[in-house]
Structure formats: C-alpha cells, structure tokens
C-alpha cells in the first residue's frame, strides 16, 4: 500500500487527518483546560487559552470574528502541532473547522509570554508551513502591543493569501473581562462564566508570564533627551521610529486600561499605512505627537498630545454650548459644566484644578482662545464680537524628568487618563439642539 503524504490541511478529510496523526505524520496534542505542563510554561498558557476559546461561546465568537475563522461546523483544538514531512518546526496552537467530514478552515497560533518576543525566523518558517498546507491564518500572541491586529511586531513578507494577525495578551484578557460586566455582551451560560473567570484569574497572575505594557522603547528616552538638548532631528533617525511605535503601543495600552475600568471596549484609532511617516515628520518638524481614545457614549473622543520640548501631556474633549443663546450665555454655560464636575468629584477636582484650561473654538478664526479655568471670567472680554462654536476642556500636566523615563512616563500618563476621565469626562455633557416644533399658526 502506497503511503500518503500530508500535502494540505484545508480540504483534507477528517478521517485522513486522524490517520496521519495515528501514523505520526502529524504530531499534536488536544488542548486541555488543566494542562500537565509546568505552570508558567508557554505550552500551559497556549492550552488554557485555546480551551477557554473552545468552552466559552461568546469569547470564541468574538475571537473568530476578528481572525475571520468560520464559526460553523465542528471545531477541534490542538497544541504542539508539527508536520515532520514538511518542516520540523512545532507550532504552539492549531484550530481546525470540519464540515461534512472535511477540514474547511484552519488557523495556526504562535504564543509568547514573559519578555519573549515574536521571532522573525520562526514566523517565516510558519508562513512556509501555512502556505504548503493551505492554511491562510497565522495568529501571534505575546506581551507586545500593536496599534492594530493586522500590524505584526515583526517585519516579514507575507503571501497575499495568508493573514498574519497579532494580539497582545492584555487585549485578549480585556475582551474576556468585558464579558463579565453587565452589558449587552454577557455570557448566557453560568458554567461558561465560571470557566472564563478561572482562566482570567490564571492569565492575570504574574506566574502566567503575562504582563501589560510597562516600558517605552529605548528610542523614546533618546528622542526626549535629544529634543531637550536641541539636537537636530532627521527623518531617517531610527530612534524616532522607535519612539512613535512606543507611543502607538501605549495608546493601545491606555485603551485597554480604560476598557477594563469602564466595562466597554475603548478604542484607539487604526493607523493608516502612512501614519508612521506622518507622525515621524510631525515630531521632527514640531516636536509633538498626538493620540486619541474613543469611548462609547462619552461626550466626545479624548485627544492626547505629548509635547517633547515642554515635557507636558495634554488631554482634551470637545463639547458644544447652546448655540441658540448669546456668547456670554455660552461662557456661563461652560462654567456651570465645570461647577457640576467639581460637585461630583470635589477632592479630585481640587487636585487637578490648576491644570484645567478652557479653549474656545472661534468661528472663522485661525487659532482658538485658551484661558486657565481660574481666568474664565476674562473670556467674555477676549471674545467680544466673536462667535464661539464650541469649547474644549483641557487638562495640561507637566511630567518633568518623568517624560524622558521609559517606565515612569507610562505610570504618569495612565494615572493622568484615569484622573481626567474620573474628574471631567464622565460628568461633562454637550448641548443638543431642540427638536423643531410645528408652527400652530
């Protein structure tokens, strides 16, 4: 009898797949919720994660939607998959989808924990295996952050028919946490609630090797110090790209932090192909970089700006005043907004009060008019014969030496976003134009 060779996964009959496993032509292990691997081992982490995906429907549906893996058919979950006839590499995870006895879809997973980073040579080997087995999805997971799942932490050439996606462990944990909040994404089955709660308990324990974003790249410190020393910057300086990528990662980390605190998914904007080049030029030309957080049902997006020369960070929201009233009434209205915020969170408000600025958006003007909250009474004089279209409530904080610190910068900016939201954003409201009434005459 002629021995068959493994030439594909997708399109292969499940019975042939099982025969290849029995013959040792495919080597793998079923994923277990309670693995026998050593605690903290990457294989233990892979097994628990894939088992959680297998057992919790809502968590599985969310992940499959993002990686575009079919949710119909029968699903099988494996760890430590290797195909000796093709490549001796051992792939951490494999999910296959079987419909009418045939594997119709599949995805490979590569997992890293602790300080281990996604390896270029390893991914190139997995891409080669994916191509030969007709598997068009390769997902990497590590403690590394990316601005968008389609942007890998490593630069590798990927065939057009293969999707290379990346998720940080923090992102996957946050997606699980959101399912435990009382919202429209609740898990229906109580047993599945208990399963994901136990899995999250393991993921959030330091022994798992999972950690959040705790340190900016070395380029951040170098850039901050060079701008401080007024050294000339070049678009080709690699440390500037390092700094921008760090900013993207911290922006994503802030979004995950706020998601876990609010129980809704907070988003940072996806980056376009030329975003990196644009942000590098902005730093070289103007010494600042901007970010943004979008929070469902919040009064507006939160804009975040880091200024390297002044070593300050500012956060702002936009709100519209009553446009059916006069300019003085609009200024009075914004003052009442701030008084309302102060009553709601008096102690914290007093802590940040000297850092609050009000910026008036003037119609047809090239620049807005900005005053400290303590000087709000001067705004009517500054806006005589001017049309205020909107306001920004801005929190400006000096970071000093902490701005150039790879670790302390993260601590400072994450403390600031929590205080800004708790003090101002969650209590601010915008004016809504009244519904037009029928003329009774």
C-alpha positions in Angstrom: 0.0 0.0 0.0 1.4 3.4 -1.0 1.8 5.7 1.9 0.0 9.0 1.6 1.8 12.3 2.3 0.5 15.3 4.1 0.0 17.9 1.4 -2.7 20.0 2.8 -4.9 20.7 5.9 -7.7 22.7 4.5 -9.5 20.4 2.1 -8.3 17.3 3.8 -10.8 14.7 5.0 -11.0 14.4 8.8 -10.6 10.7 8.6 -7.3 11.2 6.7 -6.2 13.8 9.2 -6.8 11.2 12.0 -4.8 8.6 10.1 -1.9 11.0 9.7 -2.0 11.6 13.4 -2.1 7.9 14.1 0.9 7.3 11.8 2.9 10.1 13.3 2.9 12.1 10.1 1.0 14.8 12.1 2.1 15.2 15.7 -0.1 17.2 18.1 -1.9 17.2 21.5 -5.5 18.1 22.3 -5.8 21.4 24.2 -6.6 21.0 27.9 -8.1 23.5 30.3 -5.9 21.9 33.0 -2.7 21.0 31.2 0.1 18.9 32.7 2.7 21.4 31.6 4.7 23.3 34.2 2.8 26.4 35.5 4.1 29.5 33.6 5.2 27.5 30.6 4.1 28.8 27.2 2.5 25.5 26.3 0.4 25.6 29.5 -0.7 29.1 28.5 -1.5 28.0 25.0 -3.5 25.0 26.2 -5.5 27.1 28.7 -6.2 29.8 26.2 -7.4 27.5 23.4 -9.5 25.5 25.9 -11.1 28.8 27.0 -11.9 29.6 23.4 -13.3 26.2 23.0 -15.6 26.2 26.1 -16.9 29.8 26.2 -19.1 30.6 23.2 -19.2 34.4 23.4 -15.4 34.6 23.8 -15.0 32.2 20.9 -17.4 34.1 18.7 -15.5 37.4 19.3 -12.1 35.9 18.5 -13.3 34.0 15.4 -14.9 37.2 14.1 -11.6 39.1 14.4 -9.5 36.4 12.8 -12.3 35.6 10.2 -12.4 31.9 11.1 -15.6 30.1 10.3 -17.9 29.6 13.3 -20.0 26.8 11.7 -19.1 23.1 11.6 -17.3 21.1 14.3 -14.2 22.6 15.9 -11.0 20.9 17.1 -8.3 22.5 19.2 -4.7 21.3 19.4 -1.3 22.3 20.9 2.2 21.4 19.9 1.4 20.7 16.2 4.2 19.6 13.9 4.3 18.2 10.4 7.7 16.4 10.1 7.4 15.7 6.3 7.2 19.4 5.7 9.1 21.1 8.4 10.4 20.1 11.9 9.0 23.3 13.5 6.5 22.8 16.3 3.6 25.2 16.1 2.1 26.2 19.5 -1.6 26.0 18.6 -4.0 24.8 15.8 -7.7 25.1 15.4 -9.5 23.2 12.6 -13.1 23.6 11.3 -14.7 20.4 10.0 -17.9 20.5 7.9 -19.3 17.2 6.4 -16.2 15.4 7.3 -13.8 17.8 5.5 -11.5 20.4 7.1 -12.8 23.7 5.6 -10.8 26.2 7.6 -7.9 26.3 10.0 -5.7 28.7 12.0 -2.2 28.4 13.4 -1.2 30.1 16.7 2.2 31.1 18.0 2.3 32.2 21.7 4.9 34.0 23.7 4.9 35.1 27.3 7.2 36.9 29.7 9.8 39.0 27.8 9.9 36.6 24.9 9.3 38.4 21.6 7.8 37.1 18.3 10.8 35.8 16.3 11.2 36.6 12.6 12.8 33.4 11.5 10.2 31.4 13.4 7.3 33.2 11.7 8.9 32.8 8.3 9.0 29.1 8.9 5.4 29.0 10.0 4.4 31.0 6.9 6.1 28.4 4.8 4.2 25.6 6.5 0.9 27.6 6.2 1.5 28.0 2.5 2.2 24.4 1.9 -0.8 23.2 4.0 -3.2 25.8 2.5 -3.8 27.3 6.0 -4.4 31.0 5.4 -4.5 32.3 9.0 -1.5 32.7 11.3 -2.1 34.4 14.7 0.7 35.5 17.0 0.1 36.4 20.7 2.6 38.0 23.1 3.0 40.8 25.6 4.0 43.0 22.7 1.4 45.7 21.8 0.5 46.8 18.2 -1.8 49.6 17.1 -3.9 47.2 15.0 -4.2 43.3 14.8 -3.1 43.5 11.2 0.2 45.0 12.1 2.7 42.4 13.3 5.5 43.2 15.8 7.9 41.7 13.2 8.6 42.7 9.6 8.1 39.6 7.4 7.0 39.2 3.8 3.6 37.5 3.9 1.9 36.0 0.8 -1.3 37.7 -0.1 -3.4 34.7 0.6 -2.2 34.4 4.2 -3.4 36.7 7.0 -0.8 37.4 9.7 -2.5 38.8 12.8 -1.2 39.8 16.2 -2.9 40.2 19.6 -1.4 41.3 22.9 -2.3 39.2 25.9 -3.7 42.4 27.6 -6.1 42.8 24.7 -7.4 39.2 24.9 -7.7 39.5 28.7 -9.7 42.7 28.4 -12.0 41.1 25.8 -12.7 38.4 28.4 -13.2 40.9 31.2 -15.8 42.8 29.2 -17.9 39.7 29.0 -18.1 39.6 32.8 -19.5 43.2 33.0 -23.3 43.8 33.0 -23.7 44.8 29.3 -25.0 43.6 26.0 -22.2 41.1 25.7 -23.0 38.9 28.7 -22.3 35.2 28.7 -25.6 33.3 28.7 -24.3 30.0 30.3 -23.4 30.4 34.0 -20.9 27.5 33.8 -19.1 29.3 31.0 -19.0 32.4 33.2 -17.1 30.4 35.8 -14.7 28.9 33.2 -13.6 32.3 31.8 -13.4 33.8 35.3 -11.0 31.0 36.3 -9.0 31.4 33.1 -8.7 35.1 33.6 -7.6 34.5 37.2 -4.7 32.5 35.8 -3.9 35.0 33.0 -3.8 37.9 35.4 -1.5 36.2 37.8 2.2 37.1 37.3 3.1 33.3 37.3 1.4 33.0 33.8 4.1 35.2 32.3 1.5 37.8 31.0 2.2 41.4 31.6 0.9 44.8 30.3 2.9 47.4 28.6 5.3 48.6 31.2 8.2 50.2 29.3 8.6 52.5 26.3 11.2 51.5 23.8 14.8 53.0 24.3 14.1 55.4 21.4 11.6 57.3 23.5 14.2 58.3 26.0 16.8 59.1 23.4 14.3 61.3 21.5 13.2 63.2 24.6 16.8 63.9 25.6 17.9 65.0 22.1 15.0 67.4 21.8 15.7 68.8 25.2 19.4 69.3 24.2 18.1 70.9 20.9 20.0 68.4 18.8 18.9 68.3 15.1 16.5 65.5 14.2 16.4 63.6 10.9 13.5 61.7 9.4 15.8 58.7 9.0 16.8 58.5 12.7 15.7 55.0 13.7 15.2 56.0 17.4 12.4 58.4 16.3 10.5 55.5 14.7 11.1 53.5 17.9 9.5 56.4 19.9 6.5 56.6 17.6 5.9 52.9 17.8 6.1 53.1 21.6 3.5 55.8 21.6 1.2 53.6 19.5 1.6 50.8 21.9 1.0 53.0 25.0 -2.1 54.4 23.2 -3.4 50.9 22.9 -2.5 50.1 26.5 -4.5 53.1 27.7 -7.4 51.9 25.7 -7.2 48.5 27.3 -6.8 50.1 30.8 -10.0 52.2 30.3 -11.9 49.2 28.9 -11.2 47.2 32.0 -12.3 50.1 34.2 -15.4 51.0 32.3 -16.7 47.7 31.1 -17.0 48.9 27.5 -14.4 48.5 24.7 -12.4 51.7 24.4 -10.8 52.1 21.0 -7.7 53.8 19.8 -7.8 54.6 16.0 -6.4 52.2 13.5 -3.3 53.5 11.8 -3.1 54.1 8.1 -0.2 53.0 6.0 1.4 56.4 6.1 0.6 57.2 9.8 4.1 56.3 10.9 5.8 58.6 8.4 3.4 61.4 9.2 4.0 61.1 12.9 7.8 61.0 12.5 7.6 64.2 10.4 5.4 65.8 13.0 8.0 65.1 15.7 10.9 66.3 13.5 9.0 69.5 12.5 7.0 70.3 15.6 8.3 68.1 18.5 4.9 66.6 19.5 2.8 63.6 18.8 -1.0 63.0 19.2 -3.3 60.1 20.1 -6.9 59.5 20.6 -9.3 57.3 22.6 -12.9 56.6 21.6 -15.3 55.7 24.4 -18.9 54.7 23.6 -21.5 57.1 24.9 -18.8 59.5 26.2 -19.3 63.2 25.4 -16.5 63.1 22.8 -13.3 61.3 21.9 -10.3 62.1 24.2 -7.4 63.7 22.3 -4.0 63.2 23.9 -0.9 65.2 23.0 2.7 64.7 24.2 5.0 67.7 23.7 8.7 66.8 23.9 10.1 70.2 24.2 7.9 71.4 27.1 7.7 67.8 28.5 3.9 68.2 29.0 1.0 66.0 28.2 -2.5 67.4 27.4 -5.8 65.7 27.2 -9.0 67.3 25.8 -12.6 66.7 25.0 -14.9 68.8 22.8 -18.3 70.0 23.8 -20.9 72.2 22.1 -22.5 75.1 24.1 -26.2 76.2 23.5 -25.8 77.8 20.0 -29.3 79.3 20.3 -28.0 81.6 23.1 -25.6 84.6 23.1 -21.8 84.4 23.6 -22.0 85.4 27.3 -24.6 82.7 28.0 -22.4 80.1 26.3 -19.5 81.1 28.5 -21.7 80.9 31.6 -22.9 77.5 30.4 -19.3 76.1 30.2 -18.6 77.5 33.7 -21.6 75.6 35.1 -20.4 72.4 33.4 -17.1 72.7 35.4 -19.0 73.5 38.6 -21.1 70.4 38.1 -17.9 68.3 37.6 -16.5 69.8 40.8 -19.5 68.9 42.9 -19.4 65.3 41.6 -15.8 64.8 42.5 -14.6 67.6 44.7 -11.4 66.2 46.2 -10.0 65.0 42.9 -11.2 68.2 41.1 -9.2 70.3 43.6 -6.2 68.2 42.9 -6.2 69.0 39.2 -8.0 72.4 39.2 -4.8 74.4 38.4 -4.2 72.1 35.4 -7.5 72.8 33.7 -7.8 75.1 30.7 -10.9 76.1 28.7 -10.4 76.6 24.9 -13.0 78.5 22.9 -13.4 77.5 19.3 -13.9 80.7 17.4 -15.7 80.6 14.1 -13.5 81.6 11.1 -10.5 82.2 13.4 -7.1 80.7 12.7 -6.5 80.0 16.3 -8.6 79.2 19.4 -8.7 81.4 22.5 -7.5 79.5 25.6 -7.6 80.5 29.3 -7.0 78.8 32.6 -10.1 77.8 34.5 -9.2 80.3 37.2 -9.3 83.1 34.4 -12.6 82.0 32.9 -14.1 85.4 33.9 -11.8 87.1 31.3 -13.2 85.1 28.4 -16.1 87.4 27.6 -13.7 90.3 27.1 -11.4 88.2 24.9 -14.4 87.1 22.7 -16.1 90.4 22.1 -17.6 90.3 18.5 -16.5 86.7 18.1 -18.7 83.6 17.6 -17.9 80.7 19.9 -18.8 77.5 18.2 -17.6 75.1 20.8 -15.3 74.5 23.8 -12.5 72.1 24.7 -11.9 71.2 28.3 -8.2 70.6 28.5 -6.0 69.1 31.2 -2.3 70.0 30.9 0.2 68.3 33.1 4.0 68.8 33.4 5.8 65.5 33.5 9.3 67.0 34.0 12.1 64.4 34.1 9.5 61.6 34.1 8.7 62.4 30.5 12.0 61.0 29.3 11.8 57.9 31.6 10.8 54.8 29.7 9.0 53.4 32.7 7.8 56.4 34.6 6.2 58.0 31.5 3.7 55.1 31.3 2.9 55.4 35.0 2.3 59.1 34.8 0.2 59.1 31.6 -2.0 56.2 32.8 -2.6 57.9 36.1 -3.5 61.1 34.2 -6.0 59.5 31.9 -7.8 57.9 34.8 -7.9 61.2 36.8 -9.0 63.2 33.7 -11.9 60.8 33.0 -13.0 60.5 36.6 -12.9 64.2 37.2 -14.2 65.7 34.0 -15.1 63.4 31.1 -17.7 61.2 32.8 -19.6 64.2 34.1 -19.4 66.5 31.0 -22.3 66.9 28.7 -22.9 68.6 25.3 -25.8 70.7 24.2 -28.3 69.2 21.8 -30.3 71.4 19.5 -34.0 71.2 20.5 -36.4 69.3 18.1 -38.2 71.8 15.8 -41.8 72.4 16.8 -44.7 72.8 14.4 -46.0 76.4 13.9 -49.5 76.3 15.3 -50.5 79.4 13.3 
